[in-house]
Amino acid sequence: MGWKGLWSKASTAALDQAIGSRLRQGLDRLDFGKVDAAMSPAERDVARTKAALAYAAALARGAVDPTDLHEVYTIPANENNVAAGLAQALQQNRVAHFFAGLVPQDDDYWQLSKAYVAYSRQGAQAQAAKIADDDTIHPGDRDPRVIEVARQLAANGYLPEGAIPAANDGQPPQYGPALIEGVKRLQADYGIKTDGLVGGETLAVINTGPADKARALAVALERRRWLSRTPPATRIDVNAAAATLDYYRDGKLVDQRRVIVGQPGRETPPLRSPLYRLVANPTWTIPKSIPVSSATIRAKDMHKVNGYWVQPSGPQNALGLVKFDMENNQQIYLHDTSDRSLFDRTQRDLSHGCVRVQDALGFAGMIAKQEGVEGAWQKARQSGEQTFVDLPRPIPVRLLYRDVFVDGKGEIAFRTDPYGWNDEVAKKLGFGGGRSKKATAKDIDLGP
């Protein structure tokens, strides 16, 4: 008998079609191998198999390994034996079905995919010139850049076309009320301080064109592929890029609230960890990595235990009145705070890495009731002392990073990239140039 290859004409066509449509996955800048007509039949068969396995792995688990990018990354990867799946698909002549089943099937993924295709095609056209990042434009300033700022705001729906100002008697246009309100709306959408000032991070967002958005969407699609296709039905998802929390119960979104996450340099790490108990009236043992002044020690009534400064329970404790204990080696957890005014900020990358939860007491009460430990929780709260209340079943917590996502209105929302984590992913996906405007670290308080 003569040699017979693995790849039939139908299977080969299905492979070519799958790889040829990789624009939909944000993988169009990557090369998954070529089959040269000069190759022998056996060599072509091997080349097709290698290309199929490489593309299948990129769809199933992502083209980039997140553990190569982060010192800490403990979110479980999507499990899929692509080699076994491909072998079965070739035997059954179901190669197209095999590739189609590898990607996330949720509506959000495909909405991001459609947006990526659209922005990629727009980005291939001529790009508008970037507005110069000179001095910050303040309300009332006259600046020639105001016209371009207004045009960009109008193009993105933040300003009516008729509100674009013009130069007057040779003077540059004034940065007036209508533009200021448009800038503030843009700032709020992107999670930037809503001060109406045009400079730095705000100007970087205004300068964001279709190609920049396509780049961010490609990274968002890649991060989606890293995750399991079946997340825990009951879970807490924290989005560190947007500083928000989503609580799912039996597959349904039941609660959303603001959070405060780690500042640049002390980023909240991407990890999955079980929330296994509530702590009422927590004390706080301060890590050695957080410096404590003698004035703070006196003001916070701290005492030393085994070489560590400990802040006693109470409303002024940095952990607030409740801590959500999680099991991980990084000492990362959710907690309340003594300074609840910080939740009013649009930029909430302010902590030393842990996650502060808005109305943490209300959130803890909700969980305690749903988990059947409401009585024990109320008793613990009333004790006035640090008291532990174990949950009958741990609740998985995922600390994610999504600067592009589908919001509650079903629309794609763009946020800034506060940690600058998009750059390396984008580079590995074949995107050149472009750097994220990383947020500036801010020392706000002593808390974790």
C-alpha positions as CSV (number, residue, x, y, z in Angstrom):
1,M,0.0,0.0,0.0
2,G,1.2,3.5,-0.7
3,W,1.6,6.3,1.7
4,K,-1.7,8.0,2.8
5,G,-1.7,11.4,4.5
6,L,-3.8,12.6,7.3
7,W,-5.2,15.6,5.5
8,S,-8.0,15.1,2.9
9,K,-9.0,17.8,0.5
10,A,-12.0,18.7,2.7
11,S,-9.9,18.8,5.9
12,T,-7.2,20.9,4.2
13,A,-9.9,23.4,3.0
14,A,-11.3,23.6,6.5
15,L,-7.9,24.3,8.0
16,D,-7.2,27.0,5.4
17,Q,-10.6,28.5,6.1
18,A,-10.0,28.5,9.9
19,I,-6.6,30.1,9.8
20,G,-7.7,32.4,7.0
21,S,-10.4,33.9,9.2
22,R,-8.2,34.5,12.2
23,L,-8.9,38.2,12.0
24,R,-12.1,37.4,14.0
25,Q,-9.9,36.2,16.9
26,G,-7.5,39.1,16.9
27,L,-4.8,36.7,15.7
28,D,-4.3,38.1,12.2
29,R,-0.8,39.4,12.9
30,L,0.6,36.0,13.8
31,D,1.9,33.4,11.3
32,F,0.9,29.9,12.0
33,G,3.1,28.3,9.3
34,K,2.9,27.9,5.6
35,V,2.6,24.9,3.3
36,D,5.0,25.2,0.4
37,A,4.1,23.7,-3.0
38,A,7.7,22.6,-3.3
39,M,7.3,20.3,-0.3
40,S,6.8,16.6,-0.7
41,P,3.3,15.2,0.2
42,A,4.6,13.9,3.5
43,E,6.2,17.3,4.3
44,R,3.0,19.1,3.5
45,D,1.1,16.8,5.7
46,V,3.5,17.5,8.6
47,A,3.4,21.2,7.9
48,R,-0.4,21.3,8.0
49,T,-0.5,19.3,11.2
50,K,2.0,21.7,12.9
51,A,0.0,24.7,11.7
52,A,-3.3,23.2,12.9
53,L,-1.9,22.4,16.4
54,A,-0.4,25.8,16.8
55,Y,-3.6,27.6,15.8
56,A,-5.7,25.2,17.9
57,A,-3.6,25.9,20.9
58,A,-3.9,29.7,20.4
59,L,-7.7,29.4,20.2
60,A,-8.0,27.0,23.1
61,R,-5.5,28.5,25.6
62,G,-4.3,31.7,24.0
63,A,-1.2,32.5,21.9
64,V,0.5,34.0,24.9
65,D,1.3,32.3,28.2
66,P,0.3,34.6,31.0
67,T,2.6,32.9,33.4
68,D,5.5,34.3,31.3
69,L,4.2,37.8,31.8
70,H,3.3,37.9,35.5
71,E,5.4,37.0,38.5
72,V,2.1,35.9,40.1
73,Y,-0.6,34.3,37.9
74,T,-2.7,31.6,39.4
75,I,-6.0,31.7,37.4
76,P,-6.4,28.2,36.0
77,A,-5.9,27.9,32.3
78,N,-8.5,26.5,29.9
79,E,-7.9,22.8,29.7
80,N,-8.1,21.3,26.2
81,N,-6.2,18.4,24.7
82,V,-5.9,19.9,21.2
83,A,-3.7,17.1,19.8
84,A,-6.3,14.4,20.7
85,G,-9.1,16.7,19.5
86,L,-7.4,17.3,16.1
87,A,-6.8,13.6,15.6
88,Q,-10.4,12.8,16.2
89,A,-11.5,15.7,13.9
90,L,-9.3,14.4,11.1
91,Q,-10.7,10.8,11.5
92,Q,-14.3,12.1,11.5
93,N,-13.7,14.8,8.8
94,R,-15.0,17.5,11.3
95,V,-12.0,19.9,11.2
96,A,-14.2,23.0,10.9
97,H,-16.3,21.9,13.8
98,F,-13.2,21.3,15.9
99,F,-11.8,24.8,15.4
100,A,-15.1,26.4,15.9
101,G,-15.5,24.7,19.3
102,L,-12.1,25.9,20.7
103,V,-12.9,29.6,21.3
104,P,-15.1,31.0,24.0
105,Q,-18.8,30.7,23.0
106,D,-20.2,33.5,25.1
107,D,-21.9,36.6,23.6
108,D,-19.3,39.0,25.1
109,Y,-16.4,37.3,23.3
110,W,-18.2,37.6,19.9
111,Q,-19.1,41.2,20.5
112,L,-15.5,42.0,21.2
113,S,-14.6,40.0,18.1
114,K,-16.9,42.0,15.9
115,A,-15.6,45.3,17.3
116,Y,-12.0,44.2,16.7
117,V,-12.8,43.4,13.0
118,A,-14.5,46.8,12.6
119,Y,-11.7,48.8,14.3
120,S,-9.0,46.9,12.4
121,R,-10.5,47.8,9.1
122,Q,-10.9,51.5,10.2
123,G,-7.3,51.5,11.5
124,A,-6.0,50.4,8.2
125,Q,-7.1,53.7,6.8
126,A,-5.3,57.0,7.3
127,Q,-5.1,58.0,11.0
128,A,-5.9,61.5,12.2
129,A,-2.8,63.3,13.5
130,K,-2.2,63.1,17.2
131,I,-3.0,66.2,19.3
132,A,0.3,67.5,20.7
133,D,0.9,66.6,24.4
134,D,2.0,70.1,25.4
135,D,0.8,72.0,28.4
136,T,-2.4,70.9,30.1
137,I,-5.5,72.8,28.8
138,H,-7.5,74.3,31.7
139,P,-11.0,75.6,31.6
140,G,-11.1,79.0,30.1
141,D,-7.7,78.6,28.3
142,R,-7.4,79.7,24.7
143,D,-5.4,77.0,22.8
144,P,-5.2,76.1,19.1
145,R,-5.5,72.4,20.1
146,V,-9.1,73.0,21.4
147,I,-10.5,72.6,17.9
148,E,-8.9,69.2,17.5
149,V,-10.0,68.1,21.0
150,A,-13.6,69.1,20.1
151,R,-13.4,67.2,16.8
152,Q,-12.3,64.0,18.5
153,L,-14.9,64.4,21.2
154,A,-17.6,64.8,18.5
155,A,-16.3,61.8,16.5
156,N,-16.7,59.7,19.6
157,G,-20.1,61.0,20.7
158,Y,-19.1,63.2,23.5
159,L,-19.9,66.5,21.8
160,P,-22.6,67.6,19.2
161,E,-21.0,68.5,15.9
162,G,-22.5,72.0,16.1
163,A,-20.6,72.6,19.3
164,I,-17.1,72.5,17.7
165,P,-15.6,76.0,18.2
166,A,-13.8,78.1,15.7
167,A,-11.0,80.6,16.0
168,N,-12.2,84.2,16.5
169,D,-10.5,87.3,15.2
170,G,-7.3,85.3,14.8
171,Q,-7.4,84.2,18.5
172,P,-7.3,80.5,19.4
173,P,-10.7,79.1,20.5
174,Q,-11.6,79.0,24.2
175,Y,-11.9,75.8,26.1
176,G,-15.5,76.5,27.3
177,P,-18.4,74.8,29.2
178,A,-19.7,72.5,26.5
179,L,-16.3,71.0,25.8
180,I,-15.5,70.7,29.5
181,E,-18.6,68.7,30.1
182,G,-17.8,66.5,27.1
183,V,-14.3,65.9,28.4
184,K,-15.7,65.0,31.9
185,R,-18.0,62.5,30.3
186,L,-15.1,60.9,28.5
187,Q,-13.0,60.9,31.7
188,A,-15.8,59.2,33.6
189,D,-16.2,56.5,30.9
190,Y,-12.5,55.7,31.0
191,G,-12.1,55.8,34.7
192,I,-10.1,59.0,34.8
193,K,-10.4,61.7,37.4
194,T,-13.3,63.9,36.2
195,D,-11.5,67.3,36.5
196,G,-12.1,68.5,33.0
197,L,-8.3,69.1,32.4
198,V,-7.0,68.1,29.0
199,G,-3.5,66.6,29.4
200,G,-1.6,63.5,30.3
201,E,-3.9,60.5,30.6
202,T,-7.0,62.4,29.3
203,L,-5.2,63.6,26.1
204,A,-3.9,60.0,25.6
205,V,-7.5,58.8,25.6
206,I,-8.6,61.6,23.2
207,N,-5.8,60.6,20.9
208,T,-6.9,57.0,20.8
209,G,-7.8,56.1,17.3
210,P,-9.3,52.9,15.7
211,A,-5.9,51.2,15.4
212,D,-5.3,51.8,19.2
213,K,-8.7,50.4,20.0
214,A,-8.2,47.4,17.8
215,R,-4.9,46.7,19.6
216,A,-6.7,46.9,23.0
217,L,-9.5,44.6,21.7
218,A,-7.0,42.0,20.5
219,V,-5.5,41.9,24.0
220,A,-9.0,41.6,25.5
221,L,-9.8,38.6,23.2
222,E,-6.5,37.0,24.2
223,R,-7.2,37.4,27.9
224,R,-10.6,35.8,27.4
225,R,-9.0,32.8,25.8
226,W,-6.8,32.2,28.8
227,L,-9.8,31.5,31.0
228,S,-11.8,28.3,31.5
229,R,-14.8,28.2,29.3
230,T,-16.9,27.2,32.3
231,P,-16.2,29.6,35.2
232,P,-17.6,28.7,38.6
233,A,-21.4,29.4,38.7
234,T,-21.0,31.1,42.1
235,R,-18.0,33.4,42.2
236,I,-16.7,36.8,42.8
237,D,-14.9,38.5,39.8
238,V,-12.8,41.6,40.5
239,N,-11.7,43.7,37.5
240,A,-8.6,45.5,38.6
241,A,-8.4,47.6,35.4
242,A,-11.9,49.1,36.0
243,A,-11.8,48.7,39.9
244,T,-15.2,47.0,40.0
245,L,-16.6,43.8,41.5
246,D,-19.2,41.4,40.1
247,Y,-20.8,38.7,42.3
248,Y,-22.4,35.7,40.5
249,R,-24.7,33.3,42.3
250,D,-25.7,30.1,40.5
251,G,-24.7,31.6,37.2
252,K,-26.6,34.9,37.7
253,L,-25.1,38.3,38.3
254,V,-26.6,39.3,41.6
255,D,-24.4,42.2,42.8
256,Q,-22.0,44.8,41.5
257,R,-20.0,47.4,43.4
258,R,-16.9,49.6,43.3
259,V,-13.6,48.4,44.7
260,I,-10.1,49.9,45.3
261,V,-7.2,48.0,43.9
262,G,-3.5,48.1,44.0
263,Q,-1.6,51.1,42.7
264,P,1.1,50.8,40.0
265,G,4.1,49.1,41.5
266,R,1.9,47.3,44.0
267,E,-0.5,45.9,41.5
268,T,-3.4,43.6,42.5
269,P,-2.1,40.3,41.0
270,P,-4.1,38.1,38.6
271,L,-5.1,35.1,40.7
272,R,-7.9,32.8,41.7
273,S,-8.3,32.1,45.4
274,P,-11.2,30.8,47.5
275,L,-12.9,33.1,50.0
276,Y,-13.3,30.7,52.9
277,R,-14.3,32.9,55.9
278,L,-15.5,36.3,57.1
279,V,-13.6,38.1,59.8
280,A,-15.6,40.5,61.9
281,N,-13.8,43.4,63.6
282,P,-10.4,42.4,62.2
283,T,-7.1,43.5,63.6
284,W,-4.4,44.2,61.0
285,T,-0.8,42.9,61.2
286,I,1.2,45.2,59.1
287,P,3.5,43.6,56.6
288,K,7.2,44.5,56.7
289,S,6.9,45.9,53.2
290,I,4.7,48.8,54.4
291,P,6.7,51.4,56.3
292,V,5.1,52.7,59.5
293,S,6.2,56.0,61.1
294,S,6.3,56.5,64.8
295,A,3.6,59.2,64.5
296,T,1.3,56.6,62.8
297,I,2.1,54.0,65.5
298,R,0.9,56.5,68.1
299,A,-2.1,57.8,66.2
300,K,-3.4,54.3,65.4
301,D,-2.7,52.8,68.9
302,M,-0.6,50.0,67.5
303,H,1.3,47.4,69.5
304,K,4.0,44.9,68.5
305,V,3.4,41.2,68.3
306,N,6.2,38.8,67.4
307,G,8.1,41.7,65.7
308,Y,5.1,43.0,63.7
309,W,3.0,46.2,64.3
310,V,-0.6,45.3,64.9
311,Q,-3.5,47.7,64.6
312,P,-6.4,46.8,66.9
313,S,-10.0,46.3,65.9
314,G,-12.3,49.3,65.4
315,P,-13.8,51.7,62.9
316,Q,-10.3,53.3,62.3
317,N,-8.6,50.0,61.5
318,A,-7.2,50.0,58.0
319,L,-9.2,46.9,57.2
320,G,-12.4,48.5,58.4
321,L,-15.0,46.3,60.1
322,V,-14.8,43.2,57.9
323,K,-12.2,41.2,56.2
324,F,-12.8,38.5,53.6
325,D,-10.2,35.8,54.1
326,M,-8.8,34.2,51.0
327,E,-6.4,31.3,50.7
328,N,-3.2,32.3,48.7
329,N,0.5,32.7,49.3
330,Q,0.4,36.4,48.4
331,Q,-1.6,37.5,51.4
332,I,-4.2,39.1,49.1
333,Y,-7.7,39.5,50.3
334,L,-10.9,41.6,50.2
335,H,-11.7,44.0,53.0
336,D,-13.5,47.1,54.2
337,T,-11.8,50.4,54.8
338,S,-11.8,53.2,57.3
339,D,-11.8,55.8,54.5
340,R,-14.9,55.1,52.4
341,S,-14.7,58.5,50.6
342,L,-12.1,56.9,48.3
343,F,-14.9,55.0,46.5
344,D,-16.2,58.3,45.1
345,R,-13.0,58.6,43.0
346,T,-13.1,57.5,39.3
347,Q,-9.5,56.3,39.6
348,R,-9.3,53.8,42.3
349,D,-5.9,52.1,41.9
350,L,-4.9,53.3,45.4
351,S,-4.1,50.3,47.6
352,H,-1.0,48.3,48.4
353,G,-2.4,45.3,46.4
354,C,-5.4,44.1,48.4
355,V,-9.0,44.9,47.3
356,R,-11.2,47.2,49.3
357,V,-14.9,46.7,48.8
358,Q,-17.5,49.4,48.8
359,D,-20.1,48.8,51.5
360,A,-18.2,45.8,52.6
361,L,-20.5,45.2,55.6
362,G,-23.5,45.0,53.3
363,F,-21.6,42.6,51.0
364,A,-20.5,40.4,54.0
365,G,-24.1,40.4,55.3
366,M,-25.4,39.3,51.9
367,I,-22.9,36.4,51.7
368,A,-23.5,35.3,55.3
369,K,-27.3,35.2,54.6
370,Q,-26.9,33.2,51.4
371,E,-24.4,30.8,53.0
372,G,-26.6,30.2,56.0
373,V,-24.3,31.8,58.6
374,E,-26.2,35.0,59.2
375,G,-26.8,34.4,62.9
376,A,-23.1,33.6,63.5
377,W,-22.1,36.6,61.5
378,Q,-24.4,39.0,63.5
379,K,-23.1,37.6,66.8
380,A,-19.5,38.1,65.6
381,R,-20.2,41.7,64.6
382,Q,-21.7,42.5,67.9
383,S,-18.8,41.0,69.9
384,G,-16.6,44.0,69.1
385,E,-13.6,41.7,68.9
386,Q,-11.9,39.9,66.0
387,T,-14.1,36.9,65.3
388,F,-13.9,34.3,62.5
389,V,-17.0,33.0,60.7
390,D,-16.2,30.1,58.4
391,L,-18.3,29.7,55.2
392,P,-19.8,26.2,54.7
393,R,-18.4,26.3,51.1
394,P,-15.6,28.5,49.8
395,I,-16.5,31.0,47.1
396,P,-14.0,31.3,44.3
397,V,-12.6,34.8,43.7
398,R,-11.0,35.7,40.4
399,L,-8.8,38.8,40.2
400,L,-9.0,39.7,36.6
401,Y,-7.6,42.5,34.4
402,R,-10.0,43.8,31.7
403,D,-9.6,47.3,30.3
404,V,-12.0,46.4,27.5
405,F,-15.3,44.6,28.2
406,V,-19.0,44.5,27.5
407,D,-20.8,46.7,30.1
408,G,-24.2,46.3,31.7
409,K,-25.8,48.1,28.8
410,G,-24.5,45.6,26.4
411,E,-22.0,48.1,24.9
412,I,-18.2,47.8,24.6
413,A,-16.5,49.9,27.3
414,F,-12.9,51.0,27.1
415,R,-10.9,51.9,30.1
416,T,-7.3,53.0,30.6
417,D,-4.6,50.4,31.1
418,P,-3.5,51.6,34.6
419,Y,-0.9,48.9,35.1
420,G,0.5,49.1,31.5
421,W,0.0,45.3,31.1
422,N,-1.4,45.5,27.6
423,D,1.9,46.4,26.0
424,E,3.7,43.0,26.4
425,V,0.6,41.0,25.3
426,A,0.1,43.2,22.3
427,K,3.7,42.8,21.3
428,K,3.5,39.0,21.4
429,L,0.3,39.2,19.3
430,G,2.3,41.1,16.6
431,F,1.3,44.7,17.3
432,G,4.2,47.1,17.0
433,G,4.4,50.6,18.5
434,G,2.0,52.1,21.0
435,R,2.5,52.3,24.7
436,S,-0.1,52.3,27.3
437,K,-0.4,55.4,29.5
438,K,0.4,53.8,32.8
439,A,-1.3,55.3,35.9
440,T,0.8,57.2,38.4
441,A,1.3,55.6,41.9
442,K,-0.3,57.6,44.7
443,D,0.4,57.1,48.4
444,I,-3.1,57.6,49.9
445,D,-3.0,55.9,53.3
446,L,-1.5,53.1,55.3
447,G,-4.0,50.3,54.3
448,P,-3.2,47.1,52.5
